Amino acid sequence: AGRDAVYGYMRVLADQKDPAFDLLRLAVEQPRFDQAPLDRVRAQIVTSIIAGAKDPHVAAELAWMKTLYGDHPYSRRGKGTEQTLAAITATDLKALHKRLFARANLTIAVAGAIDASTLKRDLDRIFAGLPATPSLVPVSEIAPKMGREIHIPYDLPKTGLRLAYPGIGVKDPQFFAAYLMNHILGGSAFTSRLRKEVREKRGLTYSIRSQLVNSGHSSVLLIDTGTRPDRAAETLSIIRAEVRRMAEEGVSEEELDAAKKKRIGGYAIDNLNSSSAIVNTLVEIQMEDLGINHIERRKQLIQAVTVEDVGSVAKRLLGADPTVMVVGAPL
C-alpha cells in the first residue's frame, strides 16, 4: 500500500498458472482478514512504530512531510499510530476493500510465457467478480511549501542535509527538459555537477544525489546528502551555489548531449531487463496515462530537448528558495 495506490505482484511458473490464478482471484475478490493474522500484522507494525520513535531519521521524515504538505493527506503517518491501529477491526478492512478494489481503477501489466487470447480469458476469470467502480475519497493537488527550515537535533557523526525545490509533472511539456537537467545537476551517479563539486573536488560526502519525485497529486525535486557536522554549513553553501549556477547559466551542449545518450541508452537496462522490470514499467506508463507508444516516443522527446529548454526549466524550478532540513548538529 502506497500513498496513491495499492500494488500487487505475482510471479509463477507457466505450467502452474491456473491454480495460482485461482488463489489470486480468491485473495483479490474475497479476502478473509482472519483475526489471528490481523493481530499478528498489527503487532508487527506497532513494534516498528515503537522502534522508530527512537530513530532521528523517522522523526525527520515525519517533520519533513508535515512541513512540505501541511494538513494534506501526504503529511500523514504512513503506518498510523498505536492508537489508530488498535481501533481497526476486520470489519473496517472488509469495508475498505469493498470501496477500493474495483475494475475501473485496476491497472494490469503481464510479461512472460502467455499469449494474448489466453491472458484475456484469465484476467476475466481473476478480476471479473470485482465491483465495476470504486468509491474513492477525492484528494486535492498540492504544491510542496518552499522557503522553510527544519532542524532535527541529534548527536550523530554525520549531518544529513535535504533540500526541496518545486517539481514538475510527467505530462508537463517541460518534463523531459527537467529530466535531463536533473541528470546533469545530481541525477547521475558518477558525472553530475553536485558529485563533482561536493565529493570529487572537496571530499565532503560519499554520496549526493538529486531526483524528481512524482506522486499522484504533487511533484518535488529533492537533493539529499550527508557530511561531517563541522563541514555541513560549507556543504549546504556549495549545493546552493551549484543549484543557483544551474538556474542562472543552464547547461552546455556537451553536458546535454551526454545526458541524452545516457538516458536513452540506459532505459532498457534500467526498465526492461527482466519480466519484473517490464511489468513495473508498463504499470507506471498506464498509471501516468502516457500512452501505449510511450517507449517509442520517449526517445524522440528526449532528443528534441535543447539547451534553451533546459535553461528555461532550470529557472522555473531552481530559482525558488528551497525548503531545507538538517538532521544532526546545528549549522
C-alpha positions as CSV (number, residue, x, y, z in Angstrom):
1,A,0.0,0.0,0.0
2,G,1.5,3.3,-1.1
3,R,0.3,6.9,-0.8
4,D,-1.5,6.8,-4.2
5,A,-2.3,3.1,-4.9
6,V,-2.3,-0.5,-3.6
7,Y,0.1,-2.6,-5.6
8,G,0.3,-6.4,-6.0
9,Y,2.7,-8.6,-7.8
10,M,2.7,-12.3,-8.7
11,R,5.4,-14.4,-10.4
12,V,4.5,-18.0,-11.2
13,L,5.7,-20.9,-13.4
14,A,3.8,-21.1,-16.6
15,D,2.6,-24.6,-16.1
16,Q,1.3,-23.7,-12.6
17,K,-0.6,-20.6,-13.6
18,D,-4.2,-22.0,-13.3
19,P,-4.1,-23.0,-9.6
20,A,-2.1,-19.8,-8.9
21,F,-4.6,-17.6,-10.6
22,D,-7.4,-19.3,-8.7
23,L,-5.7,-18.4,-5.5
24,L,-5.1,-14.8,-6.7
25,R,-8.8,-14.5,-7.5
26,L,-9.7,-15.5,-4.0
27,A,-7.2,-13.1,-2.4
28,V,-8.3,-10.1,-4.5
29,E,-12.1,-10.8,-4.6
30,Q,-12.7,-12.5,-1.2
31,P,-10.0,-11.6,1.3
32,R,-10.7,-13.2,4.7
33,F,-8.9,-10.9,7.2
34,D,-8.9,-13.6,9.9
35,Q,-8.3,-12.3,13.4
36,A,-5.1,-14.1,14.1
37,P,-3.1,-12.7,11.1
38,L,-4.7,-9.3,11.6
39,D,-3.4,-9.3,15.2
40,R,0.0,-10.5,14.1
41,V,0.4,-7.9,11.4
42,R,-0.9,-5.1,13.7
43,A,1.7,-6.2,16.4
44,Q,4.5,-6.1,13.8
45,I,3.6,-2.5,12.7
46,V,3.3,-1.3,16.3
47,T,6.7,-2.8,17.1
48,S,8.1,-0.9,14.1
49,I,6.4,2.4,15.3
50,I,7.9,2.0,18.8
51,A,11.4,1.3,17.4
52,G,11.1,4.2,15.1
53,A,10.2,6.6,17.9
54,K,13.9,6.4,18.9
55,D,15.2,7.0,15.4
56,P,16.0,10.6,14.4
57,H,15.5,9.8,10.7
58,V,11.9,8.7,11.4
59,A,11.2,11.9,13.3
60,A,12.9,13.8,10.5
61,E,10.7,12.2,7.8
62,L,7.6,13.0,9.7
63,A,8.6,16.6,10.2
64,W,9.7,16.9,6.5
65,M,6.3,15.7,5.2
66,K,4.4,17.9,7.6
67,T,6.5,20.9,6.6
68,L,6.1,20.3,2.8
69,Y,2.4,19.3,2.8
70,G,0.8,20.8,5.9
71,D,-2.6,19.1,6.6
72,H,-2.8,17.4,3.2
73,P,-3.1,13.6,3.3
74,Y,0.5,13.3,2.1
75,S,1.6,14.6,5.5
76,R,0.0,11.7,7.5
77,R,1.9,8.9,9.1
78,G,2.1,6.0,6.7
79,K,1.9,3.4,9.5
80,G,-0.6,5.2,11.6
81,T,-0.2,5.3,15.4
82,E,-0.5,2.8,18.2
83,Q,-3.9,4.2,19.0
84,T,-5.4,4.2,15.4
85,L,-4.1,0.7,14.8
86,A,-5.6,-0.6,17.9
87,A,-9.1,0.6,16.8
88,I,-9.0,-1.2,13.4
89,T,-11.2,-4.3,13.0
90,A,-11.6,-6.9,10.3
91,T,-15.0,-5.2,9.5
92,D,-13.1,-2.0,8.8
93,L,-10.7,-3.8,6.4
94,K,-13.5,-5.5,4.6
95,A,-15.4,-2.2,4.1
96,L,-12.2,-0.5,2.8
97,H,-11.5,-3.4,0.4
98,K,-15.1,-3.1,-0.9
99,R,-14.6,0.6,-1.6
100,L,-11.1,0.4,-3.2
101,F,-11.0,-2.8,-5.2
102,A,-12.9,-2.4,-8.5
103,R,-12.4,-2.9,-12.2
104,A,-12.5,0.8,-13.1
105,N,-9.4,1.7,-11.1
106,L,-7.4,-1.5,-11.9
107,T,-4.2,-1.3,-13.8
108,I,-2.6,-4.6,-15.0
109,A,0.7,-5.5,-16.8
110,V,1.8,-9.0,-17.7
111,A,5.0,-10.3,-19.1
112,G,6.1,-13.9,-19.8
113,A,5.1,-17.2,-21.4
114,I,1.4,-16.5,-22.1
115,D,-0.4,-15.4,-25.3
116,A,-2.9,-12.5,-25.5
117,S,-6.0,-14.6,-26.0
118,T,-5.3,-16.9,-23.1
119,L,-4.4,-13.9,-20.9
120,K,-7.6,-12.2,-21.7
121,R,-9.6,-15.2,-20.5
122,D,-7.5,-15.5,-17.4
123,L,-7.8,-11.8,-16.5
124,D,-11.6,-12.0,-16.8
125,R,-11.6,-15.1,-14.6
126,I,-9.5,-13.4,-11.9
127,F,-11.0,-9.9,-11.8
128,A,-14.5,-10.0,-13.3
129,G,-16.1,-10.6,-9.9
130,L,-14.9,-7.2,-8.6
131,P,-17.4,-4.3,-8.5
132,A,-17.4,-2.1,-11.6
133,T,-16.4,1.2,-9.9
134,P,-14.7,2.1,-6.6
135,S,-15.8,4.6,-4.0
136,L,-12.8,6.9,-3.6
137,V,-12.3,10.0,-1.4
138,P,-11.2,13.0,-3.6
139,V,-7.6,14.1,-2.9
140,S,-6.5,17.7,-3.9
141,E,-3.4,18.7,-5.8
142,I,-0.8,20.3,-3.6
143,A,2.5,22.2,-4.3
144,P,5.2,21.5,-1.6
145,K,5.8,24.5,0.6
146,M,9.1,26.3,-0.1
147,G,11.3,28.5,1.9
148,R,11.0,26.6,5.2
149,E,13.9,25.4,7.5
150,I,13.7,22.2,9.7
151,H,16.3,21.2,12.2
152,I,16.2,17.7,13.9
153,P,18.8,17.9,16.6
154,Y,20.7,14.6,17.2
155,D,24.3,13.7,18.3
156,L,25.3,11.9,15.1
157,P,28.8,11.5,13.5
158,K,27.1,12.6,10.2
159,T,24.8,15.5,9.5
160,G,22.1,14.8,7.0
161,L,21.0,17.5,4.5
162,R,17.9,17.6,2.4
163,L,16.7,20.3,0.1
164,A,13.3,20.5,-1.7
165,Y,12.7,22.6,-4.9
166,P,9.5,22.7,-6.9
167,G,8.9,19.6,-9.1
168,I,7.2,19.0,-12.4
169,G,4.5,16.6,-13.6
170,V,5.4,13.9,-16.1
171,K,2.8,15.2,-18.6
172,D,4.1,18.8,-18.4
173,P,5.6,19.9,-21.7
174,Q,8.8,20.7,-20.0
175,F,9.2,17.4,-18.2
176,F,11.9,15.9,-20.3
177,A,13.9,19.2,-20.2
178,A,13.7,18.9,-16.4
179,Y,14.5,15.2,-16.5
180,L,17.8,15.9,-18.4
181,M,18.5,19.0,-16.2
182,N,18.2,16.8,-13.1
183,H,20.5,14.2,-14.6
184,I,23.2,16.9,-15.1
185,L,22.7,18.5,-11.7
186,G,22.6,15.5,-9.4
187,G,20.8,12.5,-11.0
188,S,23.9,10.9,-12.5
189,A,25.8,8.7,-10.0
190,F,29.2,9.5,-11.5
191,T,29.1,12.6,-13.6
192,S,26.7,15.1,-12.0
193,R,27.8,18.6,-11.1
194,L,26.9,18.1,-7.4
195,R,29.0,15.0,-7.2
196,K,32.0,16.7,-8.8
197,E,31.8,19.8,-6.6
198,V,30.9,18.2,-3.3
199,R,32.6,14.8,-3.4
200,E,35.3,14.8,-6.0
201,K,36.7,18.3,-5.5
202,R,36.3,18.6,-1.8
203,G,35.7,15.1,-0.4
204,L,32.7,16.4,1.7
205,T,30.5,13.4,1.2
206,Y,30.4,9.8,-0.1
207,S,27.0,10.2,-1.8
208,I,24.9,13.1,-3.1
209,R,22.0,12.9,-5.5
210,S,19.0,14.9,-6.8
211,Q,15.8,13.3,-8.1
212,L,12.5,14.3,-9.5
213,V,9.8,12.7,-7.3
214,N,6.3,12.5,-8.7
215,S,3.3,11.5,-6.7
216,G,-0.3,11.3,-7.8
217,H,-1.1,14.8,-6.5
218,S,2.3,16.5,-6.1
219,S,5.8,16.8,-7.6
220,V,9.1,17.9,-6.0
221,L,12.8,18.0,-6.8
222,L,14.9,16.6,-3.9
223,I,18.6,16.8,-3.1
224,D,20.0,14.5,-0.4
225,T,23.4,14.1,1.1
226,G,25.3,13.6,4.4
227,T,28.6,15.1,5.7
228,R,30.7,15.7,8.7
229,P,29.0,18.0,11.2
230,D,31.8,20.6,11.1
231,R,31.6,20.7,7.2
232,A,27.8,20.7,7.0
233,A,27.4,24.5,6.6
234,E,30.0,24.5,3.9
235,T,28.4,21.6,2.1
236,L,25.0,23.3,2.1
237,S,26.5,26.5,0.8
238,I,28.2,24.7,-2.1
239,I,24.9,22.9,-3.0
240,R,23.0,26.1,-3.0
241,A,25.7,27.8,-5.2
242,E,25.7,24.9,-7.7
243,V,21.9,25.0,-7.9
244,R,21.9,28.8,-8.4
245,R,24.5,28.4,-11.2
246,M,22.3,25.9,-13.0
247,A,19.3,28.3,-12.6
248,E,21.2,31.3,-13.9
249,E,23.5,29.7,-16.6
250,G,21.8,26.5,-17.6
251,V,23.9,23.7,-19.2
252,S,26.3,23.3,-22.0
253,E,25.7,21.4,-25.3
254,E,28.3,18.8,-24.2
255,E,26.5,18.1,-20.9
256,L,23.1,17.9,-22.6
257,D,24.4,15.5,-25.3
258,A,26.0,13.2,-22.7
259,A,22.8,13.2,-20.6
260,K,20.7,12.3,-23.7
261,K,22.9,9.4,-24.6
262,K,22.9,8.1,-21.0
263,R,19.1,8.4,-20.5
264,I,18.2,6.9,-23.9
265,G,20.8,4.2,-23.9
266,G,20.2,3.2,-20.3
267,Y,16.5,2.9,-20.4
268,A,16.2,-0.7,-21.5
269,I,18.9,-1.7,-19.0
270,D,17.1,0.0,-16.1
271,N,13.5,-0.6,-17.0
272,L,13.2,-3.6,-19.4
273,N,15.9,-6.0,-18.2
274,S,13.6,-8.6,-16.6
275,S,10.0,-9.6,-16.6
276,S,9.6,-7.9,-13.2
277,A,11.1,-4.6,-14.6
278,I,8.9,-4.8,-17.7
279,V,5.6,-5.1,-15.8
280,N,6.6,-2.4,-13.4
281,T,7.4,-0.1,-16.3
282,L,4.1,-0.9,-18.1
283,V,2.1,-0.3,-14.9
284,E,3.8,3.1,-14.4
285,I,3.1,4.1,-18.1
286,Q,-0.5,3.3,-17.7
287,M,-1.0,5.0,-14.3
288,E,0.6,8.1,-15.7
289,D,-1.6,7.9,-18.8
290,L,1.5,8.3,-21.1
291,G,0.1,6.3,-24.0
292,I,0.8,2.8,-25.5
293,N,3.6,4.2,-27.6
294,H,5.4,6.0,-24.8
295,I,8.6,3.9,-25.0
296,E,9.0,4.7,-28.7
297,R,8.0,8.4,-28.2
298,R,10.3,8.8,-25.2
299,K,13.5,8.8,-27.3
300,Q,12.1,11.4,-29.7
301,L,11.0,13.7,-26.8
302,I,14.4,13.5,-25.2
303,Q,16.3,14.1,-28.5
304,A,14.1,17.2,-29.1
305,V,15.2,18.9,-25.9
306,T,17.5,21.9,-26.5
307,V,19.9,23.8,-24.2
308,E,17.4,26.7,-24.2
309,D,14.7,24.3,-23.0
310,V,16.9,23.1,-20.1
311,G,17.8,26.7,-19.2
312,S,14.1,27.7,-19.1
313,V,13.0,24.9,-16.9
314,A,16.1,25.4,-14.6
315,K,15.0,29.0,-14.0
316,R,11.4,27.8,-13.4
317,L,12.3,25.1,-10.8
318,L,15.6,26.1,-9.3
319,G,15.0,29.8,-8.9
320,A,12.9,29.1,-5.8
321,D,14.0,29.4,-2.2
322,P,14.1,25.8,-1.1
323,T,12.9,24.1,2.0
324,V,15.9,22.7,3.8
325,M,16.2,20.1,6.5
326,V,19.2,19.4,8.7
327,V,19.4,16.2,10.8
328,G,22.2,16.4,13.4
329,A,24.2,19.2,15.0
330,P,23.0,22.7,14.2
331,L,24.9,24.5,11.4
